Amino acid sequence: QYYDRISQMDAQAGQILQELEEAGLADQTIVFFYSDHGSGMPRHKRWLYEGGLHVPLIVYFPPKFRHLAPKEYRPGGVSDRLVSFVDLAPTLLSLAGIRPPDWMQGRACMGPFAGPEHKYLFGFRGRMDERYDMSRAVRNQRYLYIRNYMPHRLQGEYVGYMFQTPTTVVWRKLFDEGKLRPEQAAFWQPKPPEELYDLQTDPYCIRNLAEDPNHAAVLEELRQALRHHILEVRDLGFLSEAEMHRRAGDRTPYEFGHDPQAYPLERILAMAELAAQRTPEAVPRLRAGLRDSDSGLRYWAAMGLLIRGPEAVRAARTDLLQALQDESPSVRVTAAWALGLHGQPEDLDKVLQTLQAHASPQTNGTYLATYTLNIIDALGKKAEPIYPALRQLPLKDPNAPARANDYVERLLPVILGPDWQPPQPKPKAKAARPKPKLSETIRP
């Protein structure tokens, strides 16, 4: 099917080129051909491996405009220049003779205002439709480095769109039956905090070199390059999606994120890095983080305890119970996640009350409700006492974009079972007709 689609795309592109020829525009048109990401298969779309980030980019310059092409341009040739999607807008401005504004992230790679070649390219993974995750990536000409800030999440978290492909269903079935080799099974298991791949010798990103002492220098180089980039672009992903909108208030997320007083990213990033490391000796610092004045640090402190598992959660039980009352809803439900998965049985009622209170998109917004339902799903059978309430959940956030308003409805059948049906709206009661006055009932 994938190869069929490639053939179909080739035919469509050929039709457009033919139309340019017939219109007499072929010798006056610079043509760009590119895709938006790797294929829709697992480990491609939505993953930070070469199969997901490396996409086709073909550019044709007719002779009339060949002076605008990069120096290595040859018809039918290949360039190893590192180019990113953020380069496309400044490149088009440059080709039109317009200097790209300084606030643009990308660099023109063609035309009179072409900038120097990139040393690094960057990628990110955040919410994928109804599933939350958090990873960032950087690559140079040879190596790809991935930082997983939620390593407790599976590579292959259930996304409805992904499971429409028969390959995914078979792959998961073989994993459940224990029939996969370790490198095949890794997709259905928690992630390492860091990944490093040699794209020259391992283009499919199978052999993780992050713990190889022979690659310590390149690991540190890319680690620092990624950190610098996160701080430079003011990466907003280090707040939960719901918290980002809550704290932005009347400002756009961009305006909020570029206010260092409102969004102390360097401090939040340091806590996120600590949280993802899985080192047990960090537990005292994570407990202290739960008492920080910034909700972003408290969120990552709770996440770090969750990532470390039962021993860390037991050590921080009192702090996490207090966090169930945090002023930030995202901190409350993340603390509930840690306690629900790894805490004491006697705490489960409080955990489930907290999660149930935040599961409705109508009252909490779609992003917080979606995150909360991710947590409820992760708790499995422990969450069964609140299933009756979940069956009656309203499904929509009246203020959310249409696309985001589908996520709660996608998650509920995964949690409650395929027989779940959306609650039927209650029929509107007919308005009672007022009783006529006695004088109106007596005919003259």
C-alpha positions as CSV (number, residue, x, y, z in Angstrom):
1,Q,0.0,0.0,0.0
2,Y,2.9,2.4,0.8
3,Y,4.5,1.7,-2.5
4,D,1.2,2.2,-4.2
5,R,0.9,5.6,-2.6
6,I,4.4,6.6,-3.8
7,S,3.4,5.7,-7.4
8,Q,0.2,7.7,-7.0
9,M,2.2,10.7,-5.7
10,D,4.6,10.4,-8.6
11,A,1.7,10.5,-11.0
12,Q,0.2,13.6,-9.4
13,A,3.5,15.4,-9.4
14,G,3.9,14.5,-13.1
15,Q,0.5,15.9,-13.9
16,I,1.3,19.2,-12.2
17,L,4.6,19.5,-14.1
18,Q,2.7,18.7,-17.3
19,E,0.2,21.5,-16.5
20,L,3.1,24.0,-16.1
21,E,4.6,22.9,-19.4
22,E,1.2,23.3,-21.2
23,A,0.7,26.7,-19.6
24,G,4.2,27.9,-20.8
25,L,5.4,28.4,-17.2
26,A,7.9,25.5,-16.9
27,D,10.9,27.7,-17.7
28,Q,9.8,30.4,-15.3
29,T,8.9,28.2,-12.2
30,I,11.2,26.9,-9.4
31,V,9.6,23.7,-8.3
32,F,9.7,22.3,-4.7
33,F,8.7,18.7,-3.9
34,Y,8.7,17.5,-0.3
35,S,6.7,15.5,2.2
36,D,5.6,16.5,5.7
37,H,7.2,13.5,7.6
38,G,8.0,9.8,7.2
39,S,5.4,7.2,6.3
40,G,2.4,6.6,8.5
41,M,4.0,3.3,9.7
42,P,5.2,2.8,13.3
43,R,8.7,4.1,13.9
44,H,8.2,6.6,11.0
45,K,5.5,9.2,11.5
46,R,5.7,10.7,15.0
47,W,9.0,9.1,15.8
48,L,12.4,10.8,16.0
49,Y,14.3,8.2,14.1
50,E,15.6,8.6,10.6
51,G,12.5,7.0,9.1
52,G,10.4,9.8,10.7
53,L,12.6,12.9,10.3
54,H,14.3,12.3,7.0
55,V,12.0,13.4,4.2
56,P,12.4,14.0,0.5
57,L,13.2,17.5,-0.7
58,I,13.6,17.9,-4.5
59,V,14.1,21.4,-6.0
60,Y,14.3,22.2,-9.7
61,F,15.7,25.4,-11.0
62,P,15.0,26.2,-14.7
63,P,18.0,27.8,-16.5
64,K,16.6,31.2,-16.1
65,F,16.8,31.1,-12.3
66,R,19.8,28.8,-11.9
67,H,21.9,31.7,-10.5
68,L,19.7,31.5,-7.4
69,A,20.5,27.8,-6.7
70,P,23.0,26.7,-4.0
71,K,26.5,26.2,-5.2
72,E,26.3,22.4,-5.2
73,Y,23.2,22.4,-7.4
74,R,23.3,20.1,-10.4
75,P,20.2,18.8,-12.4
76,G,19.8,15.2,-11.2
77,G,22.4,15.8,-8.5
78,V,22.3,15.2,-4.7
79,S,23.2,17.5,-1.9
80,D,24.1,16.5,1.7
81,R,23.3,19.9,3.1
82,L,21.3,19.8,6.3
83,V,17.9,21.5,5.7
84,S,14.9,21.8,8.0
85,F,11.3,22.7,7.5
86,V,11.9,26.0,9.3
87,D,14.2,26.9,6.4
88,L,11.5,26.9,3.8
89,A,9.9,30.2,4.6
90,P,13.1,32.2,4.7
91,T,14.3,30.4,1.6
92,L,11.2,31.5,-0.4
93,L,11.7,35.1,0.8
94,S,15.3,35.0,-0.3
95,L,14.4,33.6,-3.8
96,A,11.9,36.6,-4.1
97,G,14.8,39.0,-3.2
98,I,13.5,39.7,0.3
99,R,15.8,39.5,3.3
100,P,14.3,37.2,5.9
101,P,13.6,38.9,9.2
102,D,15.8,38.1,12.1
103,W,13.0,36.6,14.2
104,M,12.6,33.7,11.8
105,Q,14.2,30.5,13.2
106,G,15.2,29.1,9.9
107,R,17.9,30.1,7.4
108,A,17.6,30.6,3.7
109,C,19.5,27.9,1.8
110,M,19.0,29.4,-1.6
111,G,18.9,32.9,-3.2
112,P,20.8,36.1,-2.5
113,F,20.2,35.9,1.3
114,A,21.3,32.3,1.7
115,G,22.9,31.7,5.2
116,P,25.6,29.4,6.3
117,E,24.9,25.7,6.3
118,H,23.4,24.2,9.5
119,K,25.7,22.2,11.8
120,Y,22.7,20.7,13.5
121,L,19.0,20.0,12.9
122,F,16.4,19.6,15.6
123,G,13.2,17.5,16.0
124,F,10.5,17.1,18.6
125,R,7.8,14.7,19.7
126,G,4.9,15.8,21.8
127,R,1.3,14.9,22.0
128,M,0.3,12.5,19.2
129,D,-3.4,13.0,18.8
130,E,-4.8,11.5,22.0
131,R,-1.5,10.3,23.5
132,Y,1.0,12.4,25.4
133,D,4.8,11.9,25.2
134,M,7.8,14.2,25.4
135,S,11.1,13.8,23.4
136,R,13.5,16.1,21.6
137,A,16.2,15.3,19.1
138,V,19.3,16.8,17.4
139,R,21.4,15.5,14.6
140,N,24.6,16.4,12.7
141,Q,25.8,15.0,9.5
142,R,26.5,11.6,11.1
143,Y,24.8,11.1,14.5
144,L,21.3,11.4,15.9
145,Y,20.7,12.1,19.6
146,I,17.3,11.7,21.2
147,R,16.4,12.9,24.7
148,N,13.3,11.2,26.2
149,Y,11.8,13.2,29.0
150,M,9.1,10.7,29.7
151,P,11.1,7.4,29.4
152,H,8.4,5.5,31.3
153,R,6.1,5.9,28.3
154,L,6.2,3.2,25.7
155,Q,7.5,3.9,22.2
156,G,4.3,2.3,20.9
157,E,1.7,3.9,23.1
158,Y,-1.8,3.0,21.7
159,V,-2.8,5.6,19.1
160,G,-6.0,4.8,17.3
161,Y,-4.7,6.0,13.9
162,M,-1.5,3.8,14.2
163,F,-3.5,0.7,15.0
164,Q,-5.5,1.0,11.7
165,T,-2.5,-0.5,9.9
166,P,-2.5,-4.3,9.9
167,T,1.3,-4.3,10.4
168,T,0.9,-2.7,13.8
169,V,-1.7,-5.1,15.0
170,V,0.4,-8.1,14.0
171,W,3.6,-6.6,15.6
172,R,1.8,-6.0,18.9
173,K,0.3,-9.6,18.8
174,L,3.8,-11.1,18.4
175,F,5.1,-9.0,21.3
176,D,2.2,-10.2,23.5
177,E,3.0,-13.8,22.6
178,G,6.7,-13.3,23.4
179,K,7.9,-14.0,19.8
180,L,10.0,-11.0,19.1
181,R,13.8,-10.5,19.4
182,P,14.9,-7.8,21.9
183,E,15.4,-5.1,19.2
184,Q,11.9,-5.9,17.8
185,A,10.3,-5.9,21.2
186,A,11.8,-2.5,22.2
187,F,9.0,-0.6,20.5
188,W,6.5,-1.9,23.0
189,Q,8.6,-1.2,26.1
190,P,9.6,1.9,28.0
191,K,12.3,4.1,26.4
192,P,15.8,4.8,27.6
193,P,16.4,8.4,28.8
194,E,18.9,9.0,26.0
195,E,19.5,7.5,22.6
196,L,22.4,7.9,20.2
197,Y,22.7,6.4,16.7
198,D,25.4,6.4,14.0
199,L,23.3,7.2,10.8
200,Q,26.2,6.1,8.6
201,T,26.4,2.5,9.9
202,D,22.9,2.2,11.5
203,P,20.4,4.2,9.4
204,Y,17.5,2.3,10.9
205,C,18.5,3.4,14.4
206,I,18.7,0.0,16.1
207,R,21.9,0.1,18.1
208,N,21.8,2.7,20.9
209,L,25.3,4.0,21.5
210,A,24.3,6.4,24.4
211,E,26.2,4.2,27.0
212,D,29.1,3.4,24.7
213,P,32.2,5.1,26.2
214,N,33.7,5.4,22.7
215,H,30.9,7.8,21.8
216,A,31.0,9.8,25.0
217,A,32.4,12.9,23.3
218,V,29.7,13.1,20.6
219,L,27.0,12.3,23.1
220,E,28.0,15.3,25.2
221,E,28.4,17.5,22.1
222,L,24.8,16.8,20.9
223,R,23.4,16.9,24.4
224,Q,24.7,20.5,24.8
225,A,23.6,21.5,21.3
226,L,20.1,20.3,22.1
227,R,20.0,22.2,25.4
228,H,21.2,25.4,23.8
229,H,18.5,25.1,21.1
230,I,15.7,24.5,23.7
231,L,16.7,27.6,25.6
232,E,17.2,29.7,22.4
233,V,13.8,29.0,20.9
234,R,12.1,29.1,24.3
235,D,10.6,25.6,23.9
236,L,7.1,25.7,25.4
237,G,6.8,21.9,25.6
238,F,8.3,21.8,29.1
239,L,5.0,22.8,30.5
240,S,2.1,20.4,30.1
241,E,-0.2,21.5,27.3
242,A,-3.0,22.4,29.7
243,E,-0.6,24.3,32.0
244,M,0.8,26.3,29.1
245,H,-2.6,27.6,28.2
246,R,-3.5,28.2,31.8
247,R,-0.4,30.2,32.5
248,A,-0.5,32.1,29.2
249,G,-3.9,33.6,30.2
250,D,-4.9,36.3,27.8
251,R,-1.5,36.3,26.1
252,T,-0.6,34.0,23.2
253,P,1.6,31.1,24.1
254,Y,4.4,32.7,22.1
255,E,4.2,35.9,24.1
256,F,4.1,34.0,27.4
257,G,7.0,31.8,26.4
258,H,9.2,34.7,25.6
259,D,8.7,36.3,28.9
260,P,11.6,34.9,31.1
261,Q,9.9,36.1,34.3
262,A,6.6,34.2,33.5
263,Y,8.4,31.2,32.0
264,P,11.7,30.4,33.8
265,L,12.7,27.8,31.2
266,E,16.3,27.2,32.4
267,R,15.1,26.2,35.8
268,I,12.2,24.1,34.5
269,L,14.5,22.4,32.0
270,A,17.0,21.5,34.7
271,M,14.2,19.8,36.7
272,A,13.0,18.0,33.5
273,E,16.5,16.7,32.8
274,L,16.8,15.5,36.4
275,A,13.4,13.9,36.3
276,A,14.2,11.8,33.2
277,Q,17.5,10.4,34.4
278,R,16.0,7.7,36.6
279,T,18.9,8.1,39.2
280,P,17.6,7.1,42.7
281,E,19.9,9.6,44.5
282,A,17.9,12.4,42.9
283,V,14.8,11.7,45.0
284,P,15.5,14.3,47.7
285,R,15.9,17.0,45.0
286,L,12.6,15.9,43.4
287,R,10.8,16.0,46.7
288,A,12.1,19.6,47.2
289,G,11.0,20.4,43.6
290,L,7.4,19.5,44.7
291,R,7.5,22.6,47.0
292,D,9.0,25.0,44.4
293,S,7.1,28.2,43.6
294,D,6.9,27.4,39.9
295,S,4.2,24.9,38.7
296,G,6.5,23.7,35.9
297,L,9.1,22.5,38.3
298,R,6.5,20.9,40.5
299,Y,5.1,19.0,37.5
300,W,8.5,17.6,36.5
301,A,9.3,16.8,40.2
302,A,6.1,14.6,40.3
303,M,7.0,13.1,36.9
304,G,10.5,12.3,38.1
305,L,9.1,10.4,41.1
306,L,6.7,8.5,38.9
307,I,9.5,7.6,36.5
308,R,11.6,6.1,39.4
309,G,8.9,3.8,40.5
310,P,7.6,2.3,43.8
311,E,10.6,3.1,46.0
312,A,10.8,6.7,45.1
313,V,7.0,7.2,45.4
314,R,7.0,5.5,48.8
315,A,9.7,7.9,50.0
316,A,7.8,10.9,48.7
317,R,4.3,9.7,49.7
318,T,3.5,12.6,52.0
319,D,4.7,15.2,49.4
320,L,2.7,13.6,46.6
321,L,-0.4,13.4,48.8
322,Q,0.0,17.2,49.4
323,A,0.4,17.7,45.7
324,L,-3.1,16.3,45.1
325,Q,-4.2,19.7,46.4
326,D,-1.7,21.7,44.2
327,E,-3.0,24.9,42.6
328,S,-2.0,23.5,39.2
329,P,-4.3,20.9,37.8
330,S,-1.5,19.3,35.8
331,V,0.6,18.8,39.0
332,R,-2.4,17.3,40.8
333,V,-3.1,14.6,38.2
334,T,0.6,13.8,37.7
335,A,0.9,13.3,41.5
336,A,-2.2,11.1,41.2
337,W,-0.5,9.1,38.5
338,A,2.6,8.4,40.7
339,L,0.5,7.5,43.7
340,G,-2.0,5.4,41.7
341,L,0.6,3.4,40.0
342,H,3.2,3.0,42.8
343,G,1.6,4.2,46.0
344,Q,-0.2,2.6,48.9
345,P,-3.6,0.9,48.5
346,E,-5.2,3.2,51.1
347,D,-4.4,6.2,48.8
348,L,-6.2,4.9,45.8
349,D,-9.6,6.5,46.7
350,K,-8.0,10.0,46.8
351,V,-6.2,9.3,43.6
352,L,-9.3,8.3,41.8
353,Q,-11.3,11.2,43.1
354,T,-8.7,13.5,41.8
355,L,-8.6,11.9,38.4
356,Q,-12.4,11.7,38.1
357,A,-12.6,15.4,38.9
358,H,-10.3,16.3,36.0
359,A,-11.6,13.9,33.3
360,S,-14.4,16.1,31.9
361,P,-13.4,18.2,28.9
362,Q,-16.5,20.3,29.5
363,T,-15.3,21.6,32.9
364,N,-11.5,21.2,32.6
365,G,-10.8,21.7,28.9
366,T,-9.8,19.1,26.3
367,Y,-6.1,19.1,27.0
368,L,-6.3,18.5,30.7
369,A,-9.0,15.9,30.2
370,T,-7.0,14.1,27.5
371,Y,-3.9,14.0,29.8
372,T,-6.0,12.8,32.7
373,L,-7.5,10.0,30.6
374,N,-4.0,9.0,29.6
375,I,-3.3,8.5,33.3
376,I,-6.5,6.6,34.0
377,D,-5.7,4.3,31.1
378,A,-2.2,3.7,32.5
379,L,-3.7,2.7,35.9
380,G,-5.5,-0.2,34.2
381,K,-7.9,-2.1,36.5
382,K,-7.1,0.1,39.5
383,A,-9.3,2.7,37.9
384,E,-12.3,0.5,37.6
385,P,-14.2,2.1,40.5
386,I,-14.6,5.3,38.4
387,Y,-15.6,3.6,35.2
388,P,-19.4,4.2,35.7
389,A,-18.6,8.0,36.0
390,L,-16.4,7.9,32.9
391,R,-19.3,6.3,30.9
392,Q,-21.3,9.5,31.5
393,L,-18.6,11.9,30.7
394,P,-19.4,14.8,28.3
395,L,-17.2,14.4,25.3
396,K,-16.6,17.9,24.1
397,D,-14.9,21.1,25.2
398,P,-17.0,24.0,23.9
399,N,-13.8,26.2,23.5
400,A,-11.5,23.6,21.9
401,P,-10.5,23.3,18.2
402,A,-12.5,20.7,16.3
403,R,-9.5,18.3,15.9
404,A,-8.7,18.4,19.6
405,N,-12.3,17.7,20.5
406,D,-12.1,14.1,19.2
407,Y,-9.5,12.9,21.7
408,V,-11.6,12.1,24.7
409,E,-14.0,10.1,22.5
410,R,-11.0,8.1,21.2
411,L,-9.6,7.3,24.6
412,L,-12.8,6.1,26.3
413,P,-13.3,2.9,24.3
414,V,-9.7,2.0,25.0
415,I,-10.3,2.4,28.7
416,L,-13.8,1.1,29.0
417,G,-13.8,-1.5,26.3
418,P,-14.9,-1.5,22.6
419,D,-18.6,-1.9,23.7
420,W,-18.6,1.6,25.1
421,Q,-21.1,4.0,23.5
422,P,-21.2,7.7,23.8
423,P,-23.9,8.9,26.3
424,Q,-27.1,9.8,24.6
425,P,-28.2,13.4,25.1
426,K,-31.2,13.6,27.4
427,P,-34.4,14.5,25.5
428,K,-35.4,18.1,26.2
429,A,-38.5,18.2,28.5
430,K,-41.5,19.8,26.8
431,A,-42.3,23.2,28.3
432,A,-45.4,22.9,30.5
433,R,-48.3,24.9,29.1
434,P,-49.6,27.4,31.7
435,K,-53.0,26.7,33.1
436,P,-55.6,29.1,31.8
437,K,-57.2,31.5,34.2
438,L,-60.6,30.6,35.3
439,S,-62.1,33.6,33.5
440,E,-60.6,32.4,30.3
441,T,-62.3,29.0,30.6
442,I,-65.8,30.4,31.0
443,R,-67.5,31.2,27.8
444,P,-69.9,34.1,27.8
